Amino acid sequence: MVSYEDIEMLKAYAPQGDGWVLSLYLDVDQSKASNRKRGFETVAQNLLRDVERGVDERAREEFERSRARLLRFIRSYEPKKKSLVVFCDARHDFWWDRDLPVPMPSVARFENVPYLRPLIEALDEYERYGVVLMDKEKARLFTVYMGEIQEHEAVFDDVPRRTVTTSMDRLWSQKNLQRHHDAHVHWHAVHVAERLRELVERYRFDRLIVGGTVEAVGELMRVLPKRLSERVAGTISLPVTAPASEVLAEAIRVEEQVERQAELQMVDALLTAAAKGDRAVVGPMATLEALNAGRVWRLVYAGHCTLTGSACTQCGALFWEPQRATCWYCGGTLEAVPGFLNRVLERVLALGGSVEEVRGPAAERLEAAGGIGAFLRY
């Protein structure tokens, strides 16, 4: 599984001298007819052939070495999940590969640094969730991340059943049993909350989803510590015996709702702040000006943004496509940058900022304002 530590390591990798990195994202999902009988091998070969056409003569030997190593790996590779990601710099013996359980588009790049945009977007899209299903006697705990679910040890407590009686001479005994039962339900909830606290310490999930019987869930919500109750993203209607596949499907449904709502709120805040001139800008020109000045704190862009542009060959400043041929900062020559949006994202990260891709209604709203914007440091 890819972590933010992996991203930091890959960001820090810089080939010695004028080295290059061959990056490959490959759809290997075996549920697709096009990928059966190793159809993904042909896709990889075609992608690398397309990349080869744009390789500078000075880097051609290095490209061939990395391509040969990558194709040897692909020929013996057996798909395990939905996507494969590889970064290769054969000249300096650098290799990194991961299988991902989420779909990713097939793409190849040969650049001076690893092509990280798809990985960054995947980590942004898939937060880690904790899930608890419980009734009055038992509970099951899960973590969900990037489309995969892991079940942890269950929690069981011997809760006495309530006794129903109409005999007046047993009324007092019934009340005692009720109090006894309620006390055990309470302590069961406390036990589950404690296990959840241990789980969040170990797996550091971002949000919590709760499901089960009304009485049990209600009691759990009453005893959850604040740091856990603040992470509750929603509830699901599943019995404690539900198969893990159903729990995963419900968790993903809640996750998508939470993500889209959070994105919409963020875009609304961005547009409002930009309109007031309150440390925010929208549109390619204003955003790149702020980035060149080192002011971008968080970059926000629409998922289908097709930003194109150029970079100054002297100072590295970035410019949106319909700009002059020379840099207005130093007068240097501007050169078109393939995969310009990826260069923008990498620049933001290099300056210590963060990036956020938005989709759905949030993307539509942002596209009306140019498809990109940023919250600023000052």
PEJO-V780531 format. One record per residue. RES is the residue in one small letter. OMEGA is omega in degrees with one decimal (999 if undefined). Layout:
RES;OMEGA, RES;OMEGA
//
This chain:
m;-179.5, v;179.1, s;175.7, y;176.4, e;175.8, d;-179.4, i;179.9, e;178.6, m;-179.6, l;176.6, k;-176.2, a;-177.2, y;177.1, a;179.8, p;179.3, q;178.8, g;-179.1, d;-177.4, g;-176.5, w;177.3, v;175.1, l;-177.9, s;179.2, l;169.6, y;-173.2, l;174.0, d;-178.7, v;-176.5, d;-176.5, q;174.1, s;178.5, k;-178.0, a;-177.5, s;-178.4, n;178.3, r;-175.3, k;173.6, r;177.2, g;179.9, f;176.7, e;179.0, t;178.0, v;-180.0, a;179.4, q;179.8, n;178.3, l;-178.7, l;176.2, r;177.5, d;179.2, v;-177.2, e;-177.4, r;-177.5, g;-177.4, v;176.6, d;-178.1, e;-178.5, r;-177.9, a;-173.3, r;179.8, e;179.3, e;177.3, f;-177.9, e;179.7, r;-179.4, s;179.1, r;-179.5, a;179.8, r;-179.5, l;-179.3, l;175.3, r;178.6, f;-178.1, i;-177.3, r;-179.9, s;-176.0, y;175.3, e;-177.3, p;178.8, k;-177.1, k;-174.9, k;-175.8, s;176.2, l;177.0, v;-179.4, v;169.7, f;-174.7, c;170.4, d;-172.4, a;-177.8, r;-179.2, h;176.2, d;176.6, f;-178.6, w;178.0, w;177.1, d;177.5, r;168.8, d;-178.9, l;-179.0, p;-177.9, v;179.4, p;176.1, m;-180.0, p;178.9, s;-179.5, v;177.3, a;178.1, r;174.4, f;-172.2, e;-178.6, n;179.3, v;175.8, p;178.3, y;-168.6, l;-172.4, r;-179.2, p;178.8, l;179.5, i;-180.0, e;179.9, a;179.0, l;177.6, d;-175.1, e;-173.5, y;173.1, e;176.2, r;-178.5, y;166.8, g;179.7, v;174.4, v;171.5, l;-177.0, m;165.7, d;-174.5, k;-175.6, e;-175.9, k;179.3, a;175.1, r;-176.0, l;-178.1, f;162.5, t;-179.0, v;179.9, y;177.8, m;173.9, g;179.3, e;-178.8, i;176.1, q;179.0, e;179.4, h;-175.5, e;-177.9, a;177.9, v;179.5, f;174.5, d;-178.5, d;-178.9, v;179.8, p;179.9, r;175.0, r;178.6, t;179.7, v;179.9, t;178.0, t;-178.1, s;-178.6, m;-176.8, d;176.4, r;-176.1, l;-179.1, w;177.9, s;-180.0, q;179.3, k;177.6, n;178.0, l;179.1, q;179.2, r;178.9, h;179.2, h;-178.4, d;179.1, a;178.8, h;176.1, v;179.1, h;-177.8, w;173.3, h;178.7, a;178.1, v;178.6, h;179.4, v;179.2, a;179.1, e;177.4, r;176.8, l;178.4, r;177.9, e;-178.8, l;-179.2, v;176.0, e;-176.6, r;-172.8, y;174.7, r;178.2, f;-174.2, d;-175.3, r;-177.9, l;176.0, i;-175.9, v;177.2, g;179.1, g;-178.8, t;-175.8, v;-176.9, e;-177.3, a;-179.9, v;178.9, g;179.0, e;178.6, l;-179.3, m;179.3, r;-174.7, v;179.6, l;174.2, p;-173.4, k;-176.7, r;174.7, l;-178.7, s;178.5, e;-179.4, r;-178.4, v;-176.6, a;-178.7, g;178.8, t;177.9, i;-177.7, s;177.9, l;175.2, p;-177.6, v;-179.1, t;-175.7, a;177.3, p;-176.7, a;-179.9, s;178.3, e;177.6, v;179.6, l;-179.1, a;179.4, e;178.9, a;179.0, i;178.3, r;178.4, v;-178.7, e;179.8, e;178.0, q;-178.9, v;-177.7, e;-178.5, r;179.6, q;179.4, a;178.9, e;-179.8, l;178.3, q;-179.7, m;179.5, v;177.0, d;179.1, a;179.2, l;-178.3, l;179.1, t;-179.3, a;179.5, a;179.3, a;179.7, k;-175.1, g;-174.8, d;177.2, r;176.6, a;177.0, v;174.1, v;-178.8, g;-175.8, p;-174.4, m;-178.4, a;-178.9, t;-179.6, l;175.0, e;178.7, a;179.4, l;178.7, n;179.0, a;179.4, g;-174.7, r;-173.8, v;176.3, w;176.3, r;177.2, l;179.2, v;-179.0, y;179.3, a;-176.4, g;-178.9, h;-178.9, c;-179.2, t;-177.5, l;176.0, t;-178.6, g;-175.3, s;179.4, a;177.6, c;-178.8, t;-178.4, q;-175.0, c;176.9, g;179.0, a;-177.0, l;-177.3, f;175.1, w;-171.7, e;-174.2, p;-179.2, q;176.4, r;-176.3, a;179.7, t;-178.1, c;-179.5, w;175.7, y;-175.4, c;-179.3, g;-179.8, g;-179.5, t;177.0, l;-178.2, e;-179.5, a;-177.8, v;173.4, p;-178.4, g;-172.2, f;-178.8, l;177.7, n;177.6, r;178.5, v;-179.6, l;-179.9, e;179.4, r;178.3, v;-178.8, l;179.7, a;179.3, l;177.4, g;177.9, g;177.9, s;-179.9, v;-177.7, e;174.2, e;177.7, v;-178.0, r;176.3, g;-177.7, p;179.4, a;178.9, a;179.4, e;179.9, r;-179.9, l;179.3, e;177.8, a;-179.5, a;177.2, g;174.5, g;-177.6, i;177.9, g;-176.9, a;165.5, f;-172.5, l;179.3, r;-178.9, y;999
//
